[in-house]
Amino acid sequence: MGSVRYKHLNNITRQIWEWCENRHIFIVASCINTRDNLSRL
């Protein structure tokens, strides 16, 4: 978690993170190439 631009979104993210952590669920963020993402439509 880097710098905070939108505090309300950071709070939601923290809640999701803690919910997952309490249940031993590991989440990862990844980048999808725009071209690959559009081809799924």
C-alpha positions in Angstrom: 0.0 0.0 0.0 1.6 3.2 -1.2 0.6 6.8 -0.7 -3.0 7.6 -0.2 -4.8 9.8 -2.8 -8.4 8.8 -1.9 -8.8 8.1 1.8 -12.2 6.4 1.5 -10.9 3.9 -1.1 -7.9 3.2 1.1 -10.2 2.5 4.0 -12.2 0.0 1.9 -9.0 -1.6 0.7 -7.8 -2.0 4.2 -11.1 -3.6 5.3 -10.9 -6.1 2.4 -7.2 -6.9 3.2 -8.0 -7.5 6.9 -11.0 -9.7 6.1 -8.9 -11.9 3.8 -6.0 -11.9 6.3 -8.3 -13.2 9.1 -9.4 -16.0 6.8 -5.9 -16.9 5.6 -6.9 -15.8 2.0 -4.1 -14.3 0.0 -4.9 -11.7 -2.7 -2.6 -10.3 -5.4 -3.0 -7.4 -7.8 -1.8 -7.8 -11.3 -1.8 -5.7 -14.4 -3.7 -6.8 -17.6 -2.5 -5.4 -20.9 -5.2 -3.1 -22.3 -5.2 -4.9 -25.6 -5.6 -8.3 -23.9 -8.4 -6.9 -21.7 -10.3 -5.4 -24.6 -10.1 -8.7 -26.6 -12.2 -10.4 -23.9 -15.3 -8.3 -24.8 
